[in-house]
């Protein structure tokens, strides 16, 4: 393991060609988050940066890079312009975000200098809202009628009445949606020949499906179909004789959607407890939360386990224990350790080396170490180095070079 206290450009230039197996990174979203200068430098859009990443990555090596919903298109374009192939995107869905939305009606009254009457106090949660009339005592009011209505789950805000006819006309209008997902760009360095040749030569080029399957409870079964499925009368995915049968499954095929527990709860509340495949082992057409007429041939039918729909995509968010704080310093954009472990495992061969150019609090570093990978990471903000050190201390590994500089 090597962690550099240095600019990632300098570190990348010091690395040899084709020496890295995977890159799993959480670069700046370039939104100026919380006034942090590192989140508005433009480095995530630098073609030169991603070209250096391409150089050090082995042929067929994958890059997974988080992006903001408003800016990830520019990140993806820079990655592609550097020479990567865009293979997919993963949506990480979470329920803990809150809207930073301007209340149009309140803004109109504010501009007119009109005072709004407070009617009640509302507690907002991801599961809905609870309104308390002011005829009863109300405590803990968090917002006092300002024009911006964004507040965290569980916060309390005043419900006010429009004071002017114009404000009445625009009551209920805002300017932003609740943030609930972050995209992850999935890119790959071009192969050197076929997938088979590339994998045998460099150990890269594929993704580790079996190691990243969504787990099942012990005893669950699925219709395996010996990896043969027929769509209609022409298209066939083959890999066996098609005889099929109900047998133990190692889990469900990993999807390009991952949920945290809040979003999972919402999905499960809508779907209820359901057996896999809608309870139909023959894969017949069915009605359900994913629309009507969804079905598959016997080869892809899934059955035997029960639960909410979220079990296909669930990944817990980062708890407080995964958000290190040292001497009052914490990183504002921590990703869940379970998510980062899953991502590292998805694209890194056993014993491979993961590169993280933007270490932050060190989540990717810890995730890679927990998965048994080697890791090279960079972080140029000195105040975050103790956070990385605190994370590494939780992993029983030998630290070779901690916080070295680039000559």
C-alpha positions in Angstrom: 0.0 0.0 0.0 1.2 3.5 -0.9 -0.5 6.7 0.1 0.9 9.9 -1.3 0.4 13.4 0.2 0.8 15.0 -3.2 -1.0 16.2 -6.3 -2.4 13.3 -8.2 -0.9 14.5 -11.5 2.6 14.2 -10.0 1.8 10.8 -8.6 0.4 9.5 -11.9 3.5 10.7 -13.8 5.7 8.7 -11.4 3.9 5.4 -12.1 4.9 3.0 -14.8 2.8 2.2 -17.9 0.2 -0.6 -17.5 1.0 -1.1 -13.8 -2.5 -0.6 -12.3 -5.4 -3.2 -12.4 -8.3 -0.9 -11.7 -9.1 2.7 -10.8 -12.0 3.3 -8.3 -12.3 7.0 -7.5 -14.5 9.7 -6.1 -13.3 12.8 -7.8 -14.6 16.3 -7.1 -18.1 17.0 -8.4 -17.0 20.5 -9.3 -19.9 22.1 -7.5 -18.0 24.1 -4.9 -19.6 22.0 -2.2 -19.6 23.7 1.2 -17.2 26.3 -0.2 -14.4 23.8 -0.6 -11.9 25.0 -3.2 -11.0 21.4 -4.1 -14.6 20.9 -5.3 -14.3 23.7 -8.0 -10.9 23.2 -9.5 -12.1 21.6 -12.8 -9.7 18.7 -12.4 -12.5 16.1 -12.9 -13.0 17.5 -16.4 -9.3 17.3 -17.3 -8.7 15.1 -20.3 -5.0 15.2 -19.4 -5.7 13.6 -16.0 -7.8 10.8 -17.4 -5.2 10.2 -20.1 -2.6 9.7 -17.4 -5.0 7.2 -15.7 -5.4 5.5 -19.1 -1.6 5.2 -19.4 -1.0 3.6 -16.1 -4.0 1.2 -16.3 -3.4 -2.2 -17.8 -5.2 -3.0 -21.1 -8.8 -3.9 -20.3 -8.6 -2.3 -16.9 -11.7 -0.6 -15.6 -12.3 2.9 -14.2 -15.2 3.6 -11.9 -15.6 7.3 -11.2 -18.4 9.0 -9.2 -20.0 12.1 -10.6 -22.6 14.7 -9.6 -26.0 14.6 -11.3 -25.4 18.1 -12.8 -21.8 17.6 -13.9 -21.2 13.9 -14.5 -21.7 14.3 -18.3 -18.6 16.5 -18.4 -16.7 13.9 -16.4 -17.8 11.1 -18.8 -16.9 13.2 -21.8 -13.4 13.9 -20.4 -12.9 10.2 -19.6 -14.0 9.2 -23.1 -11.9 11.9 -24.8 -8.9 10.5 -23.0 -9.3 7.2 -24.8 -11.5 5.1 -22.5 -14.5 3.1 -23.6 -17.6 4.1 -21.7 -19.1 0.7 -20.8 -22.0 1.6 -18.5 -23.1 3.7 -15.6 -24.1 2.7 -12.1 -26.8 4.6 -10.2 -26.2 4.7 -6.5 -29.6 5.6 -5.0 -29.9 7.0 -1.5 -32.7 8.5 0.6 -30.8 10.9 2.9 -30.5 13.8 0.5 -32.7 16.9 0.9 -33.8 19.4 -1.7 -32.3 22.9 -1.9 -35.3 24.3 -3.6 -36.5 27.9 -3.7 -40.1 28.2 -2.7 -41.5 30.4 -5.5 -44.5 31.5 -3.5 -42.4 32.6 -0.5 -39.9 34.4 -2.8 -42.8 36.4 -4.3 -44.1 37.4 -0.9 -40.6 38.2 0.3 -40.0 40.4 -2.8 -43.2 42.2 -2.0 -42.3 42.7 1.6 -45.5 40.8 2.7 -45.5 38.8 5.9 -47.0 35.3 5.7 -49.2 33.8 8.4 -47.9 30.6 10.1 -50.5 27.9 9.9 -48.7 24.8 11.2 -45.4 23.0 11.7 -44.5 20.1 9.4 -41.9 17.4 10.1 -40.5 16.1 6.8 -39.2 12.5 6.5 -38.4 10.3 3.5 -41.6 8.4 4.4 -43.9 11.5 4.2 -44.7 14.4 6.5 -46.4 14.9 9.8 -48.3 18.2 10.3 -48.8 19.7 13.8 -51.4 22.4 14.1 -50.3 25.5 16.0 -53.3 25.0 18.3 -51.0 22.6 20.1 -47.6 23.5 21.4 -44.9 23.0 18.8 -41.2 22.7 19.7 -38.0 22.4 17.7 -39.0 24.6 14.8 -36.0 24.5 12.5 -37.0 26.8 9.6 -38.7 30.1 10.1 -40.4 30.7 6.8 -37.4 31.5 4.7 -37.7 31.1 0.9 -35.6 28.0 0.7 -37.4 24.9 1.7 -34.6 22.4 1.8 -34.1 20.7 5.1 -32.8 17.4 6.3 -35.0 14.4 7.1 -36.7 14.9 10.5 -36.2 18.7 10.5 -39.3 20.8 11.3 -40.4 23.8 9.2 -43.3 26.2 9.4 -46.2 25.9 7.0 -47.3 29.4 6.0 -50.1 30.9 3.9 -49.5 33.1 0.9 -49.9 36.7 1.7 -50.5 38.1 -1.8 -52.6 36.9 -4.8 -49.5 36.5 -6.8 -47.9 34.2 -4.2 -51.2 32.2 -4.0 -51.0 31.6 -7.8 -47.5 30.1 -7.4 -48.1 28.2 -4.2 -46.5 24.7 -4.4 -43.9 25.6 -6.9 -40.1 25.2 -6.3 -36.9 25.1 -8.3 -35.2 21.7 -7.5 -35.9 18.0 -7.1 -34.7 16.1 -4.0 -31.3 14.6 -4.7 -31.5 10.8 -4.5 -28.8 9.3 -6.7 -25.2 9.7 -7.8 -24.0 8.3 -11.1 -20.8 6.2 -11.4 -19.1 6.2 -14.8 -18.0 2.7 -15.8 -15.2 2.9 -18.4 -12.6 0.5 -19.7 -9.2 0.9 -21.3 -9.3 -0.7 -24.8 -8.4 -4.3 -24.9 -5.2 -5.7 -26.4 -6.9 -8.3 -28.7 -9.9 -10.3 -27.6 -11.3 -10.4 -24.1 -10.0 -14.0 -23.6 -6.5 -13.0 -24.8 -6.5 -9.8 -22.7 -7.6 -11.6 -19.5 -5.0 -14.3 -19.9 -2.3 -11.8 -20.6 -3.0 -9.0 -18.3 -5.6 -10.3 -15.8 -8.0 -7.5 -16.7 -10.9 -6.9 -19.1 -13.8 -8.6 -17.3 -15.9 -7.8 -14.3 -16.2 -10.2 -11.3 -19.9 -11.2 -11.6 -19.9 -14.1 -9.1 -18.0 -12.1 -6.4 -20.5 -9.3 -6.6 -23.8 -11.2 -6.8 -26.6 -10.0 -4.6 -26.6 -12.4 -1.7 -29.4 -14.8 -0.9 -30.5 -16.3 2.3 -29.2 -19.9 2.9 -31.4 -22.4 1.2 -32.7 -20.1 -1.5 -32.9 -21.5 -5.0 -33.1 -20.3 -8.5 -33.8 -21.7 -11.8 -30.3 -21.8 -13.3 -31.2 -23.2 -16.7 -27.5 -24.1 -17.2 -27.0 -20.6 -18.5 -29.3 -20.9 -21.5 -32.2 -18.6 -22.1 -34.3 -18.0 -25.2 -35.9 -14.7 -26.1 -38.7 -15.2 -28.5 -37.8 -17.5 -31.4 -34.4 -16.1 -32.5 -32.1 -14.6 -29.8 -30.4 -17.1 -27.6 -27.9 -16.7 -24.8 -26.1 -20.1 -24.7 -23.6 -21.6 -22.4 -25.0 -25.1 -21.6 -27.5 -27.7 -22.8 -30.6 -25.8 -21.5 -31.9 -28.7 -19.4 -32.1 -26.4 -16.4 -33.4 -27.2 -13.0 -33.9 -25.7 -9.5 -30.7 -25.6 -7.7 -28.7 -23.6 -5.2 -27.7 -20.1 -6.4 -24.7 -18.0 -5.5 -26.9 -14.9 -5.7 -28.5 -12.6 -8.2 -26.7 -11.0 -11.1 -25.3 -7.6 -10.0 -27.3 -4.7 -11.4 -26.3 -1.2 -12.4 -28.5 0.2 -9.6 -27.5 0.2 -5.9 -29.8 1.4 -3.1 -29.2 2.6 0.5 -31.5 1.5 3.3 -33.8 4.6 3.0 -34.4 4.0 -0.6 -34.7 0.3 0.0 -37.4 0.9 2.5 -39.4 2.9 0.1 -39.1 0.3 -2.6 -40.1 -2.5 -0.2 -43.1 -0.4 1.0 -44.3 -0.2 -2.5 -43.6 -3.8 -3.5 -44.4 -5.6 -0.3 -42.9 -9.0 0.4 -42.6 -10.9 -2.9 -41.1 -14.2 -4.0 -38.4 -13.8 -6.6 -39.6 -13.5 -10.2 -43.0 -12.3 -9.0 -43.5 -15.8 -7.6 -43.7 -17.3 -11.0 -41.0 -19.9 -11.6 -42.1 -20.3 -15.2 -41.4 -16.6 -16.0 -44.9 -16.0 -17.3 -46.1 -12.4 -18.0 -47.1 -10.7 -14.8 -48.3 -7.4 -13.3 -46.1 -5.8 -10.7 -44.3 -2.7 -9.5 -42.0 -2.8 -12.6 -44.9 -2.5 -15.0 -47.0 -5.0 -16.9 -46.1 -7.7 -19.3 -42.6 -8.4 -17.8 -41.6 -12.0 -18.2 -38.8 -14.2 -19.2 -38.2 -17.7 -20.5 -37.5 -20.5 -18.0 -33.8 -20.0 -18.3 -33.9 -16.6 -16.6 -36.8 -17.3 -14.1 -35.9 -16.8 -10.5 -37.7 -18.2 -7.5 -37.6 -19.6 -4.1 -36.6 -16.5 -2.0 -38.9 -13.9 -0.7 -38.6 -10.3 0.5 -38.9 -6.8 -0.7 -37.8 -5.7 -4.2 -34.8 -3.8 -2.7 -33.0 -7.1 -2.0 -31.9 -7.0 -5.6 -30.0 -3.8 -5.2 -29.4 -3.0 -1.5 -26.2 -1.4 0.0 -26.2 0.4 3.3 -25.1 4.0 3.5 -22.1 5.1 5.5 -22.8 4.9 9.2 -21.3 7.3 11.7 -18.6 4.7 12.5 -17.4 4.9 8.9 -17.1 8.7 9.0 -13.8 9.3 10.8 -13.3 12.6 12.6 -9.9 13.6 14.0 -9.4 16.8 16.0 -12.7 18.1 14.8 -11.9 17.5 11.1 -14.2 15.3 9.0 -14.7 14.9 5.3 -18.0 16.1 3.9 -18.5 13.6 1.1 -18.0 10.1 2.6 -19.1 7.1 0.6 -20.3 3.8 2.2 -17.5 1.3 2.9 -19.7 -1.6 1.7 -20.4 0.2 -1.6 -16.7 0.9 -2.2 -15.7 -2.7 -1.3 -18.3 -3.9 -3.8 -17.0 -1.6 -6.5 -13.4 -2.6 -5.9 -14.3 -6.2 -6.0 -16.3 -5.8 -9.2 -13.4 -4.6 -11.3 -10.2 -5.8 -9.6 -8.6 -9.2 -10.1 -7.5 -11.1 -7.0 -4.4 -9.6 -5.5 -4.6 -6.7 -8.0 -3.7 -3.0 -7.4 -6.4 -0.3 -7.1 -5.6 3.3 -7.8 -7.5 6.1 -6.1 -6.3 9.6 -7.3 -8.7 11.4 -4.9 -8.4 9.6 -1.5 -10.4 12.1 0.6 -11.0 10.4 4.0 -9.6 7.1 2.6 -12.8 5.1 2.1 -11.5 3.5 -1.2 -8.2 2.8 0.5 -9.8 1.0 3.4 -12.2 -0.8 1.0 -9.4 -2.1 -1.2 -7.4 -3.3 1.8 -10.4 -5.0 3.3 -10.8 -6.9 0.0 -7.2 -8.0 0.0 -6.1 -5.7 -2.8 -3.0 -3.5 -3.0 -3.7 0.2 -3.3 -2.1 3.4 -4.4 -3.8 6.6 -3.3 -3.2 10.3 -3.5 -4.5 13.1 -1.3 -3.2 16.7 -1.4 -5.3 18.2 1.4 -3.3 17.9 4.6 -6.2 18.1 6.9 -7.6 14.8 5.5 -4.5 12.8 6.1 -5.3 11.9 9.7 -8.7 10.6 8.6 -6.9 8.2 6.1 -4.5 7.1 8.9 -7.5 6.4 11.2 -9.1 4.2 8.5 -5.9 2.3 7.8 -5.4 1.6 11.5 -8.6 -0.5 11.4 -7.2 -2.8 8.8 -4.6 -5.4 9.9 -2.1 -4.8 7.0 1.5 -3.8 6.7 1.8 -0.2 5.8 4.7 0.2 3.4 4.8 3.9 2.6 2.3 6.2 4.4 2.0 9.8 3.2 5.1 9.8 1.1 5.8 12.7 -1.3 6.8 12.6 -5.0 10.4 13.6 -5.7 
